[in-house]
Amino acid sequence: MARRYWLETLGCPKNQVDSEKLAGALRADGLEAAGRPEDADLLVVNTCAFVEAARAESIEAILALCERRRPGGKLVVTGCLAERAGAELARALPEVDLVGGFGVAPQVVLEGPRPRRRLAVASTPRMDLLELPRPPAAGPWAYLKVAEGCDRRCGFCAIPSFRGPQRSRSPEALLAELESLGPAVREVVLVAQDLASYGLDRRGPAGSGRLAAGPRPLVGLVEALAALVPRVRLLYLYPSSVDQALIDAVVGSGLPYFDLSLQHASARLLRTMRRPGGARQFLALLDRIRALAPEAAVRSSFVVGYPGETEEDHDALLAFLEEAQLDWAGFFPFSKEEGTYAASLPDPVPEALVAERLGELSALQAEITEDRQRRQVGRVLEVLVDQPGQARSYREAPEIDGVIRVPPELPVGQLVPVVVTGAAGPELFAVPLADGPDATRAGR
């Protein structure tokens, strides 16, 4: 009987891509996916370490699998937490068979006795996860990881310290991976730590660690992918890198969706975050986007309670949300990350005040999102049916935004024109165009 594996993934879409590649490597070695952890010979946890809450969730997942593994089952911890705190993790969790960072081959623990403790931190063969072959997609959409690492040094972010400098993949490798995902993929979602800077590291001086000048290679990549797949969606765009050429390329691809990593609206606070911009610049960027595509969908995320955040800063963010009218937004409490610039800053914001501000921001954005959803009623939208009864238009990124409820008989994996008939919170309801009331096509 073939050996079986169980792979648990925590964190962001970039981790999900890594896990799919790990799963492909395991299957290439003859392992089969187990139906449940108790049936697996090998259990792998691909961890997240972005903020404290993510680290706690990773530890909980590891301990839960320790309880569920069968006698003789091997447990491997990999991913961001293993890369960032591998030695500490190995000491704290002796029940884990191997703690290994990015690209460690989990199946090595099946090849002999349990590694000695001094080998517990990834002194094992490594694979290049970024270029590892990937199995066909399981559904009608897929993430495509175009780069690894980041050359920026935002005050609150520890990612460059364990993911390293940006390393972009070649367009040829990305087009080949898209082909390997299979013809059923109708939407590809591009992800990276700093997506808008894709390819610039390949053009700059070797080892310079600086972003090169010139046209953005991401524009050419979007255009090449859009010629092969109906939908190309971009996540995690650094706002100061979104120039007119990139706006034109995104709108021209037929999917006017912009995920802008704004983080705050107070220019003063953003400077202490070591990020450029502020409400005035961000509103100007939104004006440029909406001038070209009035119905463009815009998402962003914001850090709340960064050291030194005042009531004036908080009020500036509330005012910005009112004026910006974003379709989607997420709000996250500041997490003090060891080794970052922000970790040494004075004036921490009390937790109770952070929670209060999070509540105010979330409530305001919920009203804005609901209003923008109601405006979709009566529109004709082209949706991708992800699963029976559930679809998405250009306005909804998979797994993070709302969904559109459609009749369950609509074929999964197909692009279908529908009429939006209702809205409730982040969800829309729609019926096929042929079955709906008369409506004027207002967008894809």
Residue pairs with C-beta under 8 A, 6 or more apart in sequence:
2 30
2 31
2 32
3 30
3 31
3 32
3 41
3 42
3 110
4 31
4 32
4 33
4 34
4 39
4 40
4 41
4 42
5 23
5 26
5 31
5 32
5 33
5 34
5 40
5 41
5 42
5 43
5 44
5 106
5 107
6 33
6 34
6 36
6 37
6 39
6 40
6 42
6 43
6 44
6 65
7 19
7 22
7 23
7 26
7 33
7 44
7 46
8 37
8 43
8 44
8 45
8 46
8 61
8 65
9 15
9 16
9 19
9 46
10 45
10 46
10 47
10 48
10 54
10 57
10 58
10 61
10 79
11 46
11 47
11 48
11 50
11 54
11 58
11 79
11 80
12 48
12 50
12 191
13 143
13 189
13 191
13 235
13 399
14 143
14 145
14 148
14 191
14 192
14 193
15 46
15 48
15 79
15 80
16 143
17 134
17 143
17 144
17 145
17 191
18 46
18 79
18 102
18 129
18 145
19 46
20 134
20 135
21 129
21 132
21 133
21 134
22 44
22 46
22 78
22 106
22 129
22 132
23 33
23 135
24 132
24 133
24 134
24 135
25 105
25 107
25 127
25 132
25 133
26 42
26 44
26 106
26 107
27 33
27 135
28 133
29 107
31 41
31 42
31 107
34 40
34 41
36 68
37 43
37 65
37 68
37 69
38 68
38 69
38 70
39 70
40 69
40 70
40 73
41 72
41 73
41 74
41 110
42 73
42 74
42 76
42 106
42 107
42 109
42 110
43 65
43 69
43 73
43 74
43 75
43 76
44 75
44 76
44 77
44 78
44 106
45 58
45 61
45 62
45 65
45 75
45 76
45 77
45 78
45 79
46 78
46 79
47 55
47 58
47 61
47 62
47 77
47 78
47 79
47 80
47 81
47 82
48 54
48 55
48 57
48 58
48 79
48 80
48 81
49 55
49 58
49 79
49 80
49 81
49 83
49 84
49 85
49 158
49 162
50 80
50 158
50 159
50 335
51 332
51 335
51 337
52 335
52 336
53 335
55 81
58 79
58 81
59 81
62 75
62 77
62 93
62 96
63 93
65 75
66 75
66 93
66 95
66 96
69 75
74 97
74 98
74 109
74 110
74 114
75 95
75 96
75 97
75 98
76 96
76 97
76 98
76 99
76 100
76 104
76 106
76 109
77 89
77 93
77 96
77 98
77 99
77 100
78 99
78 100
78 101
78 102
78 104
78 106
79 101
79 102
80 162
80 163
81 89
82 89
82 99
82 100
82 101
82 104
82 122
83 101
83 102
83 162
83 163
84 158
84 161
84 162
86 99
86 100
86 101
86 120
86 121
86 122
87 121
89 96
89 99
90 96
90 99
90 117
90 120
90 121
93 99
94 117
96 120
97 109
97 114
97 115
98 104
98 106
98 108
98 109
98 115
98 120
98 122
98 124
99 120
99 121
99 122
100 106
100 121
100 122
100 124
101 122
101 162
102 126
102 129
103 126
103 127
103 128
103 129
103 132
104 122
104 124
104 125
104 126
104 127
105 124
105 125
105 126
105 127
108 124
108 125
109 115
115 124
129 148
130 145
130 147
130 148
130 167
130 169
131 169
131 173
133 180
134 177
134 180
134 181
135 180
136 180
136 181
136 182
136 184
137 181
137 182
137 184
137 185
139 184
139 386
139 387
139 412
139 413
140 184
140 185
140 186
140 187
140 384
140 385
140 386
140 412
140 413
140 414
141 185
141 186
141 187
141 188
141 189
141 231
141 384
141 386
141 398
142 181
142 185
142 187
142 188
142 189
143 188
143 189
143 190
143 191
144 174
144 177
144 178
144 181
144 188
144 189
144 190
144 191
144 225
145 169
145 191
145 192
146 168
146 169
146 174
146 190
146 191
146 192
146 195
146 198
146 218
146 221
147 166
147 167
147 168
147 169
147 192
147 193
147 194
147 195
147 197
147 198
147 199
147 201
148 163
148 164
148 166
148 167
148 192
148 193
149 159
149 160
149 163
149 164
149 165
149 166
149 167
149 193
150 157
150 159
150 160
150 163
150 165
150 166
150 193
150 194
151 160
151 165
151 166
151 194
151 197
151 201
151 209
151 210
151 211
152 160
152 194
152 238
153 160
153 274
153 341
154 263
154 273
154 274
154 275
155 272
155 273
155 274
155 275
155 306
155 340
155 341
155 342
155 345
156 273
156 303
156 306
156 334
156 335
156 337
156 340
156 341
156 342
157 337
157 340
158 337
158 338
158 339
158 340
159 193
161 339
161 340
163 193
165 201
165 209
166 192
166 193
166 194
166 197
166 200
166 201
167 201
168 192
168 198
168 199
168 200
168 201
168 202
168 217
170 202
171 199
171 217
171 220
171 221
171 224
174 221
174 225
175 224
175 225
175 228
178 185
178 188
178 225
178 228
178 229
181 188
184 413
185 229
186 229
186 230
186 231
186 384
186 413
186 414
186 415
187 229
187 230
187 231
187 232
187 233
187 384
187 398
188 225
188 229
188 231
188 232
188 233
189 233
189 234
189 235
189 397
189 398
190 198
190 221
190 222
190 225
190 232
190 233
190 234
190 235
191 235
191 236
192 198
192 236
193 236
194 236
194 238
194 241
195 218
195 234
195 235
195 236
195 237
195 238
196 216
196 218
196 237
196 238
196 241
196 242
196 246
197 211
197 216
197 218
197 238
197 241
198 216
198 217
198 218
198 221
199 216
199 217
199 218
199 221
200 211
200 212
200 214
200 216
200 217
201 211
201 212
202 217
203 212
203 214
203 217
204 210
204 211
204 212
205 212
215 245
216 241
216 243
216 245
216 246
218 234
218 246
218 249
219 245
219 246
219 248
219 249
222 232
222 234
222 246
222 249
222 250
222 253
223 249
223 252
223 253
225 232
225 253
226 232
226 252
226 253
226 254
230 254
230 415
231 253
231 254
231 255
231 384
231 394
232 253
232 255
233 255
233 257
233 397
234 250
234 257
234 258
234 259
235 259
235 397
236 259
236 261
237 246
237 258
237 259
237 260
237 261
238 261
239 260
239 261
239 262
239 277
239 281
239 282
239 285
240 276
240 277
240 281
242 258
242 260
242 285
244 288
247 258
247 288
247 289
247 292
248 292
250 256
250 257
250 258
251 289
251 292
251 293
251 296
254 394
254 444
255 394
255 444
256 289
256 293
256 295
256 296
256 297
256 394
256 443
257 296
257 297
257 298
257 299
257 394
257 395
257 397
258 289
258 296
258 297
258 298
258 299
259 298
259 299
259 300
259 397
260 282
260 285
260 298
260 299
260 300
261 300
261 301
262 277
262 282
262 300
262 301
262 302
263 270
263 273
263 275
263 301
263 302
263 303
264 270
264 273
264 302
264 303
264 306
264 313
264 317
265 278
265 279
265 282
265 302
265 316
265 317
265 319
265 320
265 321
266 278
266 279
266 309
266 312
266 313
266 316
266 317
267 277
267 278
267 279
267 280
268 278
268 313
269 306
269 308
269 309
269 313
270 276
270 277
270 278
272 306
272 307
272 308
272 342
272 345
273 303
273 306
273 342
274 341
279 316
279 319
279 320
279 323
282 320
282 324
283 320
283 323
283 324
286 298
286 324
289 296
289 298
290 296
295 442
295 443
297 327
297 328
297 394
297 395
297 396
298 324
298 326
298 327
298 328
299 326
299 327
299 328
299 329
299 330
299 397
299 400
299 401
300 326
300 328
300 329
300 330
301 329
301 330
301 331
301 332
302 317
302 329
302 330
302 331
302 332
302 361
303 332
303 333
303 334
304 314
304 331
304 332
304 333
304 334
304 354
304 357
304 358
304 361
305 333
305 334
305 349
305 351
305 353
305 354
305 357
305 358
306 334
306 342
306 349
307 334
307 342
307 345
307 346
307 347
307 348
307 349
308 345
308 346
308 347
309 334
309 349
309 357
314 357
314 360
317 361
318 360
318 361
318 364
321 329
321 361
321 364
321 365
321 368
322 364
322 368
325 368
325 372
326 365
326 368
326 369
327 369
327 372
327 395
327 401
328 369
328 400
328 401
328 402
328 426
329 365
329 369
330 400
331 358
331 361
331 362
331 365
333 351
333 354
333 355
333 358
334 342
334 349
334 354
336 342
336 343
336 348
337 343
349 357
366 425
369 402
369 425
369 426
370 423
370 425
370 426
373 402
373 423
373 425
373 426
373 427
373 428
374 423
376 395
376 420
376 423
376 428
377 420
377 421
377 422
377 423
377 428
378 419
378 420
378 437
378 439
379 419
379 420
379 439
379 442
379 443
380 417
380 418
380 419
380 420
380 433
380 439
380 440
380 441
380 442
381 393
381 394
381 395
381 404
381 417
381 418
381 420
381 430
381 442
381 443
381 444
382 393
382 394
382 415
382 416
382 417
382 418
382 444
383 391
383 392
383 393
383 404
383 406
383 415
383 416
383 417
383 418
383 430
384 391
384 392
384 393
384 413
384 414
384 415
385 391
385 406
385 410
385 411
385 412
385 413
385 414
385 416
386 392
386 398
386 403
386 412
387 412
388 408
388 409
388 410
388 412
389 405
389 406
389 407
389 408
389 410
390 403
390 404
390 405
390 406
391 403
391 404
391 405
391 406
391 410
391 416
391 418
391 430
392 398
392 401
392 403
392 404
393 404
393 444
394 443
394 444
395 401
396 402
396 403
396 404
401 426
402 425
402 426
402 427
402 428
403 426
403 427
403 428
404 418
404 420
404 427
404 428
404 429
404 430
405 427
405 428
405 429
405 430
406 416
406 418
406 429
406 430
406 431
406 432
407 431
407 432
410 416
410 432
416 432
416 433
417 432
417 433
417 441
418 430
418 431
418 432
418 433
418 436
419 430
419 431
419 432
419 433
419 435
419 436
419 437
419 439
420 428
420 429
420 430
421 429
421 430
421 431
421 436
421 437
422 428
422 429
423 429
430 436
433 439
